Amino acid sequence: MSHTQRNPITTDDVLVVVAHPDELNDDLRQLPNLLLTGVGKVNATYALTRRLADLRHAGKMPKYVINLGSAGSRHHPRHSLVACHRFIQRDMDCTMIGYEHGTTPGDTCGAILEHARYVTDLPDGICGSGDSFVTTQSVRAPIDVVEMEAYALARVCTMENVPFIAVKYITDGLDAAGGDDWDDAVSSAADKLYEYLMKLIKNLK
């Protein structure tokens, strides 16, 4: 009896999504399927929705959308990689009218948006996305990774039924030095994220 061998995943099979050009190195720029969205939830939502619509029309939908980028954390150490499969819209706050923090009124997905966990060899973080660069503001539990796009990307992938993976490089500790720390660490972030991406793709099915 013959068995059909599944073709391995390659960079052609994934859509790699990055927000800011400073989060790219030369290797990332050469990827065949790279989407640079711009910063923030609105830019991320528009750019990914449009790209997926174009790919669906062309019959070339990705097997995975992989978001790479920088983030801050008070829980995970600087210069470490963290994988996220749970996401919260941290600046959605309708608690004064009876909704849980992070829940959009009339929405059905709840405060925490969850995707399957495809990455098990990195620490797991709960990612809070919002349109602010956090320095000294408080961050509500259970958020332990903070950035500006992943929730929006995860939400689009949920609606479009595409597997979503987010891997973040921790550049700063969400303190007053966060802006300077990000500037200092973002180039090394790109190198480390590309290195991990190549390893991740080899292990996906």
C-alpha positions as CSV (number, residue, x, y, z in Angstrom):
1,M,0.0,0.0,0.0
2,S,1.4,3.4,-1.0
3,H,1.2,6.4,1.3
4,T,1.0,10.0,0.1
5,Q,3.8,12.0,1.6
6,R,2.8,15.5,2.7
7,N,4.9,18.2,1.2
8,P,6.9,20.2,3.7
9,I,5.9,23.8,4.5
10,T,8.1,26.4,2.9
11,T,8.3,30.2,3.0
12,D,6.0,30.2,-0.1
13,D,3.2,28.6,2.1
14,V,3.1,31.3,4.8
15,L,2.3,35.0,4.9
16,V,4.7,36.8,7.2
17,V,3.3,40.0,8.7
18,V,5.4,42.7,10.2
19,A,4.2,46.2,11.3
20,H,7.2,48.5,11.2
21,P,10.1,48.6,8.6
22,D,12.6,48.8,11.4
23,E,11.5,45.3,12.5
24,L,12.9,43.9,9.2
25,N,16.4,42.8,8.3
26,D,17.7,42.0,4.8
27,D,16.7,38.4,5.1
28,L,13.1,39.2,6.1
29,R,12.8,41.7,3.3
30,Q,13.6,38.9,0.8
31,L,10.8,36.6,1.9
32,P,8.4,35.8,-1.0
33,N,5.3,36.5,1.0
34,L,5.9,39.5,3.3
35,L,3.3,42.0,4.4
36,L,4.3,45.3,6.0
37,T,1.2,46.7,7.5
38,G,2.1,49.9,9.2
39,V,1.7,50.5,13.0
40,G,-1.5,50.1,14.9
41,K,-4.7,48.1,14.9
42,V,-6.4,50.0,12.0
43,N,-3.5,49.7,9.6
44,A,-3.0,46.1,10.6
45,T,-6.6,45.2,10.0
46,Y,-6.9,46.9,6.6
47,A,-3.6,45.6,5.3
48,L,-4.1,42.0,6.2
49,T,-7.8,41.9,5.2
50,R,-6.9,43.3,1.7
51,R,-4.0,40.9,1.2
52,L,-6.0,37.9,2.2
53,A,-8.8,38.9,-0.1
54,D,-6.3,39.3,-3.0
55,L,-4.8,35.9,-2.2
56,R,-8.2,34.2,-2.0
57,H,-9.2,35.6,-5.3
58,A,-5.9,34.3,-6.8
59,G,-6.4,30.9,-5.2
60,K,-3.2,31.3,-3.2
61,M,-4.4,31.5,0.4
62,P,-1.6,30.9,2.9
63,K,-1.5,27.9,5.1
64,Y,-0.4,30.1,8.1
65,V,-0.2,33.8,8.8
66,I,2.8,34.4,11.0
67,N,3.2,37.8,12.8
68,L,6.7,38.7,13.8
69,G,7.5,41.8,15.8
70,S,8.7,43.6,18.9
71,A,6.9,43.9,22.2
72,G,7.3,45.0,25.8
73,S,6.8,43.0,28.9
74,R,7.3,43.2,32.6
75,H,7.0,39.4,32.9
76,H,9.3,38.1,30.1
77,P,13.0,39.2,30.0
78,R,14.3,41.6,27.4
79,H,15.9,40.0,24.3
80,S,13.8,36.9,24.7
81,L,11.3,35.4,22.2
82,V,7.7,34.8,23.3
83,A,4.9,33.0,21.4
84,C,1.4,34.3,21.7
85,H,-1.9,32.4,20.9
86,R,-4.2,34.4,23.2
87,F,-4.9,38.1,22.4
88,I,-6.7,41.0,24.2
89,Q,-7.7,44.4,22.8
90,R,-6.2,46.2,25.8
91,D,-7.6,49.6,24.9
92,M,-11.2,48.4,24.4
93,D,-12.8,49.5,27.7
94,C,-16.6,49.5,28.1
95,T,-16.5,48.4,31.7
96,M,-18.6,51.4,32.7
97,I,-21.6,50.0,30.8
98,G,-21.2,46.5,32.1
99,Y,-18.7,44.8,29.8
100,E,-15.5,42.9,30.7
101,H,-12.4,44.9,29.9
102,G,-11.3,44.0,26.4
103,T,-14.8,43.0,25.2
104,T,-16.4,44.9,22.3
105,P,-20.1,45.5,22.8
106,G,-22.1,43.3,20.6
107,D,-19.1,41.1,19.8
108,T,-19.2,37.3,20.2
109,C,-15.6,36.4,20.7
110,G,-15.2,37.6,24.3
111,A,-12.4,39.5,25.9
112,I,-9.7,36.9,25.0
113,L,-9.3,35.8,21.4
114,E,-7.6,32.5,21.2
115,H,-6.0,30.6,18.3
116,A,-4.5,27.1,18.3
117,R,-1.1,26.9,20.0
118,Y,1.4,25.9,17.2
119,V,4.6,27.0,19.1
120,T,5.5,25.0,22.1
121,D,9.3,25.6,22.4
122,L,9.0,29.2,23.4
123,P,7.4,30.8,26.5
124,D,3.7,31.5,26.1
125,G,2.4,35.0,26.6
126,I,-1.0,36.7,26.6
127,C,-0.7,39.6,24.2
128,G,-2.5,42.9,24.8
129,S,-2.7,45.0,21.7
130,G,-3.6,48.7,21.7
131,D,-2.9,52.0,19.9
132,S,-0.3,53.2,22.5
133,F,3.4,52.6,23.2
134,V,3.2,51.6,26.8
135,T,5.9,53.0,29.2
136,T,4.7,53.8,32.7
137,Q,0.9,53.0,32.4
138,S,-0.5,50.0,34.2
139,V,-1.3,46.9,32.2
140,R,-4.3,44.9,33.3
141,A,-3.9,41.2,34.1
142,P,-3.7,38.7,32.5
143,I,-1.8,40.6,29.8
144,D,2.0,40.0,30.0
145,V,3.1,41.0,26.5
146,V,2.2,44.4,25.1
147,E,2.3,45.6,21.5
148,M,0.1,47.3,18.9
149,E,-1.1,45.0,16.1
150,A,-1.4,41.3,17.0
151,Y,-5.0,41.3,18.3
152,A,-6.2,42.9,15.0
153,L,-4.3,40.4,12.9
154,A,-5.6,37.5,15.0
155,R,-9.1,38.7,14.7
156,V,-8.9,39.0,10.9
157,C,-7.5,35.4,10.8
158,T,-10.3,34.2,12.9
159,M,-12.9,35.7,10.6
160,E,-11.1,34.4,7.5
161,N,-10.4,31.0,9.0
162,V,-6.7,31.1,8.6
163,P,-4.3,29.6,11.2
164,F,-2.4,32.4,13.0
165,I,0.9,32.5,14.8
166,A,2.5,35.4,16.7
167,V,6.2,35.5,17.8
168,K,7.4,38.6,19.7
169,Y,10.9,39.8,20.6
170,I,10.9,41.5,24.0
171,T,12.6,44.9,23.5
172,D,11.7,46.7,26.6
173,G,10.2,46.4,30.1
174,L,7.3,48.8,29.8
175,D,9.0,51.5,31.8
176,A,10.2,55.0,31.2
177,A,13.2,53.8,29.2
178,G,11.0,51.8,26.9
179,G,11.4,54.1,23.8
180,D,15.2,54.1,24.0
181,D,15.3,50.4,24.7
182,W,13.2,49.7,21.6
183,D,15.5,51.8,19.4
184,D,18.5,49.9,20.8
185,A,17.0,46.4,20.4
186,V,14.9,46.5,17.3
187,S,17.7,45.6,14.8
188,S,18.7,42.5,16.9
189,A,15.0,41.7,17.2
190,A,14.8,41.3,13.4
191,D,17.8,39.0,13.2
192,K,16.5,36.8,16.0
193,L,13.0,36.7,14.6
194,Y,14.2,35.7,11.2
195,E,16.4,32.9,12.7
196,Y,13.4,31.6,14.6
197,L,11.1,31.9,11.6
198,M,13.2,29.5,9.6
199,K,13.2,27.0,12.4
200,L,9.4,27.3,12.9
201,I,8.6,26.8,9.2
202,K,10.6,23.6,9.2
203,N,8.5,22.2,12.1
204,L,5.0,23.2,10.7
205,K,2.8,20.7,9.0
